[in-house]
Amino acid sequence: MEQLIGKRMKHDILNAYGVTIVPADSVLTRESLNILINHRIDLYSLSLAEDQKPVAENSIQLGELVQQTVTISKELFESILVSRKVPLMEIRNEVLPAILQLSKNPDIFELFEAVKAKDDYVYQHNVGVGVISTLIGRWMNLDDSELSILSLAATLHDVGKIKLPLEVLNKPGKLSEVEFQLIKKHTILGYELLKGTTGLSMRIARVALQHHERVDGKGYPLGLKKENIDVFSSIVAVADIFHAMSSRRPYHEPLSFHEIVSQMSQGRFGALDPHIISLFIENMMKRLVGKQVLLTDGREGEVVYINPHNIETPLIKLADYFLDLSLERDIHIKSIIA
């Protein structure tokens, strides 16, 4: 058993009831191996991923790659103010490969932590949304060409903000109605900038225009309904909200994990595409098995089982007993411990 610790799973491991107990790409620990043994899984039959880099080494590389990508992205975006042109070739060569590479990180919670915006929000947000959108695209089994278009569209979704005043973008308090209307113009500004860029798919310009549209027609700038919204725009909308609510911004601290998942499910940030939001949350929750989490009452525990009928309320192993969150409505997951 010892030789399996630190290895990565190639496929999801299901129990006899068809529930994922150890998700694909997760790193095997002593605890996860004990879970497999308890479910009578033959350890010698496990399919392991080819990439077996130590987790600690991977974590260092991950953080460095995110920071390098943000720095390069910031320089390229700021160059637009001078040249009035999108440096498409440089973004494709210097930013897009990193976005695609980051989205392959097997530990998605480590990835989410690495791409959270902590200070330079606008540029960290571009990279974060690019990575999370690409991750969703992988879960949707997009082919490589579609994935590249989605990644580039997501990374450029807020490019119109480059033309807005920094004092409004970084305002620590609530925006006035005039300021909010100004912010909303970034969708049109981005669309106009991108549609005039030679060699760029119109689909990418459309994502810049539509990523604040909502399936019930209550979004902006055009009030489009689901059938008229590009699916890539709907993917970026989900990634945009998740990253924004996970990050520190001038006017709010990050929300807890439970609050983000719950409010996105309930449409508190506008009506999102139900298929995409469901796919995103289900894939995220099933990868919680084996993770250490901090609960809202201050206790720490390990997620050992995801309830297929209520995936937002898993079973948590504490020091002395098991806590079923479906029976404890006042206790939730605050954060995942890296």
C-alpha positions as CSV (number, residue, x, y, z in Angstrom):
1,M,0.0,0.0,0.0
2,E,2.8,2.4,0.9
3,Q,4.1,2.5,-2.7
4,L,0.8,3.9,-3.9
5,I,0.8,7.0,-1.7
6,G,1.5,10.1,-3.8
7,K,0.4,8.5,-7.0
8,R,-2.4,10.0,-9.2
9,M,-5.5,8.2,-10.3
10,K,-6.2,7.9,-14.0
11,H,-9.9,7.3,-13.7
12,D,-12.7,7.8,-11.2
13,I,-13.1,5.0,-8.7
14,L,-16.7,4.1,-8.0
15,N,-18.1,2.0,-5.2
16,A,-20.7,-0.8,-5.5
17,Y,-23.5,1.8,-5.7
18,G,-21.9,3.8,-8.5
19,V,-20.8,6.7,-6.4
20,T,-17.3,8.3,-7.0
21,I,-15.2,7.7,-3.9
22,V,-11.8,8.7,-5.3
23,P,-12.0,11.0,-8.4
24,A,-9.8,10.9,-11.4
25,D,-6.5,12.9,-11.1
26,S,-6.6,13.0,-7.3
27,V,-3.4,12.2,-5.4
28,L,-3.6,9.0,-3.3
29,T,-3.1,9.5,0.4
30,R,-3.2,6.9,3.2
31,E,-6.7,8.1,4.0
32,S,-8.0,7.7,0.5
33,L,-6.4,4.2,0.3
34,N,-8.2,3.2,3.5
35,I,-11.4,4.4,1.9
36,L,-10.8,2.1,-1.1
37,I,-10.0,-0.8,1.2
38,N,-13.2,-0.2,3.2
39,H,-15.2,-0.3,-0.1
40,R,-13.5,-3.5,-1.0
41,I,-11.6,-2.0,-4.0
42,D,-8.7,-4.1,-5.2
43,L,-5.6,-1.8,-4.9
44,Y,-3.6,-3.8,-7.4
45,S,-6.2,-3.1,-10.1
46,L,-6.0,0.7,-9.9
47,S,-5.1,2.6,-13.1
48,L,-2.6,5.3,-12.3
49,A,-1.9,8.5,-14.3
50,E,1.4,8.7,-16.1
51,D,2.4,12.1,-14.5
52,Q,3.8,11.2,-11.1
53,K,5.5,14.5,-10.0
54,P,5.5,15.1,-6.3
55,V,2.6,17.3,-5.1
56,A,4.9,19.8,-3.3
57,E,7.0,20.4,-6.4
58,N,3.8,20.8,-8.5
59,S,2.4,23.3,-6.1
60,I,5.5,25.5,-6.4
61,Q,5.5,25.3,-10.2
62,L,1.7,26.1,-10.2
63,G,2.1,29.3,-8.2
64,E,5.0,30.5,-10.3
65,L,3.3,29.8,-13.6
66,V,0.2,31.7,-12.5
67,Q,2.2,34.8,-11.4
68,Q,4.3,34.7,-14.6
69,T,1.1,34.5,-16.7
70,V,-0.6,37.3,-14.9
71,T,2.5,39.5,-15.3
72,I,2.8,38.8,-19.1
73,S,-1.0,39.3,-19.5
74,K,-0.9,42.6,-17.7
75,E,1.9,43.9,-19.9
76,L,0.1,42.8,-23.1
77,F,-3.3,44.2,-22.1
78,E,-1.8,47.6,-21.1
79,S,0.0,47.8,-24.5
80,I,-3.5,48.1,-26.0
81,L,-3.9,51.6,-24.6
82,V,-0.8,52.7,-26.6
83,S,-1.2,50.7,-29.8
84,R,-5.0,50.6,-29.8
85,K,-4.6,47.0,-31.1
86,V,-5.0,43.6,-29.4
87,P,-1.5,41.9,-29.5
88,L,-3.1,38.7,-30.7
89,M,0.0,36.8,-31.7
90,E,1.7,37.5,-28.4
91,I,-1.3,36.5,-26.4
92,R,-1.6,33.3,-28.4
93,N,2.1,32.5,-28.0
94,E,2.8,33.7,-24.4
95,V,-0.5,33.5,-22.5
96,L,-2.7,30.9,-24.1
97,P,-0.3,27.9,-23.7
98,A,0.0,28.7,-19.9
99,I,-3.8,28.9,-19.6
100,L,-4.1,25.5,-21.2
101,Q,-1.4,24.0,-19.1
102,L,-2.8,25.4,-15.8
103,S,-6.2,23.9,-16.6
104,K,-4.7,20.4,-16.6
105,N,-3.6,20.6,-13.0
106,P,-5.0,17.5,-11.4
107,D,-5.9,19.1,-8.0
108,I,-8.6,21.6,-9.0
109,F,-8.8,23.1,-5.4
110,E,-5.1,23.8,-5.5
111,L,-5.7,25.4,-8.9
112,F,-8.6,27.5,-7.6
113,E,-6.5,28.7,-4.8
114,A,-3.5,29.6,-7.1
115,V,-5.6,31.6,-9.5
116,K,-7.6,33.6,-6.8
117,A,-7.2,37.3,-7.2
118,K,-5.6,38.8,-4.1
119,D,-4.4,42.3,-5.1
120,D,-4.2,43.1,-8.8
121,Y,-7.8,42.0,-9.4
122,V,-8.4,42.9,-13.1
123,Y,-5.4,41.0,-14.5
124,Q,-5.6,38.1,-12.1
125,H,-9.2,37.8,-13.0
126,N,-8.5,37.5,-16.7
127,V,-6.1,34.6,-16.1
128,G,-8.4,33.0,-13.5
129,V,-11.5,33.0,-15.7
130,G,-9.4,31.8,-18.6
131,V,-8.2,28.8,-16.6
132,I,-11.6,27.9,-15.0
133,S,-13.4,28.3,-18.4
134,T,-10.9,25.9,-20.0
135,L,-11.4,23.4,-17.1
136,I,-15.2,23.5,-17.8
137,G,-14.5,23.0,-21.5
138,R,-12.4,19.9,-20.7
139,W,-15.3,18.5,-18.6
140,M,-17.6,19.2,-21.6
141,N,-15.2,17.2,-23.8
142,L,-14.6,20.0,-26.2
143,D,-12.0,19.1,-28.9
144,D,-8.7,20.9,-29.0
145,S,-9.6,23.6,-31.5
146,E,-12.8,24.5,-29.6
147,L,-10.9,24.5,-26.4
148,S,-8.3,26.9,-27.7
149,I,-11.1,29.3,-28.9
150,L,-12.8,29.1,-25.5
151,S,-9.5,29.7,-23.6
152,L,-8.7,32.7,-25.7
153,A,-12.3,34.1,-25.5
154,A,-12.3,33.6,-21.7
155,T,-8.9,35.3,-21.2
156,L,-10.1,38.3,-23.3
157,H,-13.6,38.5,-22.0
158,D,-13.0,41.7,-20.0
159,V,-10.6,43.4,-22.4
160,G,-13.1,46.3,-22.7
161,K,-12.2,47.3,-19.1
162,I,-8.9,48.5,-20.4
163,K,-10.7,51.6,-21.6
164,L,-12.4,52.3,-18.3
165,P,-11.1,54.6,-15.5
166,L,-9.1,52.7,-12.9
167,E,-10.7,54.7,-10.1
168,V,-14.0,53.2,-11.0
169,L,-12.7,49.7,-11.6
170,N,-11.0,49.7,-8.2
171,K,-13.5,51.7,-6.2
172,P,-13.7,50.2,-2.7
173,G,-17.3,51.2,-2.0
174,K,-20.6,50.7,-3.8
175,L,-20.8,52.0,-7.3
176,S,-23.2,54.8,-8.1
177,E,-25.8,54.2,-10.8
178,V,-23.7,56.3,-13.2
179,E,-20.6,54.3,-12.4
180,F,-22.4,51.0,-12.8
181,Q,-23.7,52.0,-16.2
182,L,-20.2,52.9,-17.2
183,I,-18.8,49.5,-16.0
184,K,-21.5,47.7,-18.0
185,K,-20.1,49.3,-21.2
186,H,-17.0,47.1,-21.0
187,T,-19.0,44.4,-22.8
188,I,-19.6,46.6,-25.9
189,L,-16.1,48.2,-25.7
190,G,-14.5,44.7,-25.7
191,Y,-16.7,43.5,-28.5
192,E,-15.8,46.5,-30.7
193,L,-12.1,46.1,-30.0
194,L,-12.0,42.4,-30.7
195,K,-14.3,42.3,-33.8
196,G,-11.8,44.6,-35.5
197,T,-8.8,42.4,-34.7
198,T,-7.5,40.6,-37.8
199,G,-7.3,36.8,-37.5
200,L,-9.6,36.6,-34.5
201,S,-12.7,34.4,-34.5
202,M,-15.9,36.4,-34.2
203,R,-16.9,33.9,-31.5
204,I,-14.3,35.4,-29.2
205,A,-15.7,38.9,-29.8
206,R,-19.2,37.5,-29.0
207,V,-18.1,36.2,-25.6
208,A,-16.8,39.6,-24.7
209,L,-20.2,41.0,-25.6
210,Q,-22.4,38.3,-24.0
211,H,-20.7,37.1,-20.8
212,H,-23.1,39.1,-18.7
213,E,-26.2,37.9,-20.5
214,R,-28.4,35.5,-18.6
215,V,-30.6,32.7,-19.8
216,D,-33.8,34.4,-18.5
217,G,-33.1,37.6,-20.6
218,K,-32.3,39.7,-17.5
219,G,-28.6,40.2,-18.3
220,Y,-26.8,42.9,-20.2
221,P,-26.1,44.6,-22.6
222,L,-28.8,43.2,-25.0
223,G,-31.1,41.2,-22.7
224,L,-30.6,38.0,-24.7
225,K,-32.3,34.7,-23.7
226,K,-30.7,31.3,-23.6
227,E,-31.3,30.3,-27.3
228,N,-29.5,33.5,-28.5
229,I,-26.5,33.2,-26.1
230,D,-23.3,31.4,-27.4
231,V,-22.5,28.4,-25.2
232,F,-19.0,29.7,-24.8
233,S,-20.4,32.9,-23.3
234,S,-22.4,30.8,-20.8
235,I,-19.3,28.9,-19.8
236,V,-17.4,32.1,-19.2
237,A,-20.3,33.5,-17.2
238,V,-20.0,30.6,-14.8
239,A,-16.2,30.9,-14.5
240,D,-16.5,34.7,-14.2
241,I,-18.9,34.5,-11.2
242,F,-17.0,31.7,-9.4
243,H,-13.7,33.4,-9.7
244,A,-15.1,36.8,-8.7
245,M,-16.8,35.5,-5.6
246,S,-13.8,33.4,-4.6
247,S,-11.4,36.4,-4.8
248,R,-10.6,39.4,-2.7
249,R,-12.0,42.5,-4.4
250,P,-11.8,46.2,-3.4
251,Y,-15.3,46.1,-2.1
252,H,-15.7,42.6,-0.6
253,E,-13.8,39.7,0.9
254,P,-14.1,36.2,-0.7
255,L,-17.3,34.3,0.0
256,S,-17.2,30.9,1.7
257,F,-17.1,27.8,-0.5
258,H,-20.7,26.9,0.5
259,E,-22.0,30.4,-0.1
260,I,-20.5,30.5,-3.6
261,V,-21.9,27.0,-4.6
262,S,-25.3,27.7,-3.0
263,Q,-25.8,31.1,-4.5
264,M,-24.7,30.1,-7.9
265,S,-27.1,27.2,-7.8
266,Q,-29.9,29.4,-6.7
267,G,-29.3,32.0,-9.4
268,R,-28.3,34.8,-7.0
269,F,-25.9,36.2,-9.5
270,G,-28.4,35.9,-12.4
271,A,-29.8,32.9,-14.2
272,L,-26.9,30.8,-15.4
273,D,-27.2,28.0,-18.0
274,P,-28.5,25.1,-15.9
275,H,-26.5,22.4,-17.8
276,I,-23.2,24.2,-17.4
277,I,-23.7,25.2,-13.7
278,S,-24.8,21.6,-12.9
279,L,-21.8,20.1,-14.7
280,F,-19.5,22.6,-13.0
281,I,-20.8,22.0,-9.4
282,E,-21.1,18.2,-9.8
283,N,-17.5,17.8,-11.1
284,M,-16.2,20.1,-8.4
285,M,-18.1,18.4,-5.5
286,K,-17.1,14.8,-6.5
287,R,-13.5,15.9,-6.3
288,L,-13.9,16.9,-2.7
289,V,-13.7,13.2,-1.5
290,G,-10.5,12.8,0.5
291,K,-10.1,16.6,0.9
292,Q,-9.6,18.3,4.3
293,V,-12.2,21.1,4.8
294,L,-12.8,23.9,7.3
295,L,-16.4,24.0,8.5
296,T,-18.3,27.2,9.4
297,D,-18.2,26.2,13.1
298,G,-14.4,26.2,13.1
299,R,-13.9,22.4,13.0
300,E,-11.8,20.6,10.4
301,G,-12.6,17.3,8.8
302,E,-12.2,15.1,5.8
303,V,-14.9,14.7,3.1
304,V,-15.5,10.9,2.8
305,Y,-18.8,10.6,0.9
306,I,-20.8,12.7,-1.5
307,N,-24.6,12.2,-1.2
308,P,-25.7,11.7,-4.9
309,H,-29.2,13.1,-4.0
310,N,-27.8,16.3,-2.4
311,I,-24.2,16.8,-3.5
312,E,-23.8,20.1,-1.6
313,T,-24.1,18.3,1.8
314,P,-21.4,15.6,2.0
315,L,-20.4,13.3,4.9
316,I,-17.5,14.7,6.9
317,K,-15.1,12.6,9.0
318,L,-14.2,14.5,12.2
319,A,-11.8,13.5,14.9
320,D,-14.3,11.3,16.8
321,Y,-17.3,10.8,14.6
322,F,-18.9,11.3,11.2
323,L,-20.9,14.5,10.5
324,D,-23.7,14.3,7.9
325,L,-24.1,17.9,6.6
326,S,-27.5,17.0,5.1
327,L,-28.7,16.6,8.7
328,E,-26.9,19.7,10.0
329,R,-28.4,22.7,8.2
330,D,-26.5,25.3,10.2
331,I,-23.0,23.8,9.4
332,H,-21.4,24.2,6.0
333,I,-18.1,24.0,4.3
334,K,-16.3,27.3,4.6
335,S,-13.1,26.5,2.7
336,I,-11.0,23.6,1.4
337,I,-7.7,23.3,3.2
338,A,-4.8,23.2,0.7
